[in-house]
């Protein structure tokens, strides 16, 4: 099979288009012909070697976590899917494997592809959508009437978080650059703050949930913006963030949480229901062929992508 893989950690230039063996499946796994995938920051952080203590040194390494495609083989213990099914998923192994013509994952991580989305659109959803859903629902315990702030509202996770928060009938404030204010408003935000003009931590507004997707505001800097039992959630797994989460868990009042996304077919089903109800839609910034994964990574690393970058693997 064709795959965009790396033989060492480094810059985007380490990607090579290779012919690799089609992966073999275990009894509880499925093999999927990948139609499309997308780029997430964890992909290029892995490529750079920032996670090498976890990801190891087994090369060639195929990166990428999001897939939308067709099931071509199922393990003997799999009953939920059969060859020909159209699915979307976030791969549930450590390094991914989506930048290839075929990918393997556990059946429990997959979900039928939303009928309203083509493969290109569906591939933009899993990792970012699951991160936003699990942050707000599981860590933030979001409820109707809450006041929610999304820092980084125009990016991949942030654009899903704004829409999911609105689906829960909350008051949403999005933080982004001035050029993206109308985009975030169109996602459903009730209020938009231009971070180049205003620091939301100096504002008098109070929030039940602050979801810091960017990771440039600490729990301590956000404390004055939180309601007495408010929750600060970050996507960044820095040691200090886990320490804050640990200590605030045992104290009354405001909490700090770190969201570590878990691949989950049932949660993808929840996202599918929001998509079918037209309360959630993926936003695609740009599309690339598999041979241009390096360029997609370089664009993602700039940190100013509005929505998601999608890689088309099969037509």
Secondary structure, 3 states (H helix, E strand, C coil): CEEEEECCCCCHHHEEEEECCCCCCCCCEEEEEEEEEEECHHHHHHHHCCCHHHHCCCCCEECCCEEEEEEEEECCCCCCCCCCCEEEEECCCCCCCCCECEEEEEHHHEEECCCCCCHHHHCCCHHHHHHHHHHHHHHCCCCCCCEEEEECCCCHHHHHHHHHHHHCCCEEEEEECHHHHHHHHHHCCCEEEECCCCCHHHCCCCEEEEEECCCCCCHHHHHHHEEEEEEEEECCCCHHHHHHHHHHHCCCCCEEEECCCCCCHHHHHHHHHHHHCCCCCCCEEEEEEHHHHHHHHHHHHCCCCCCEEEEECCC
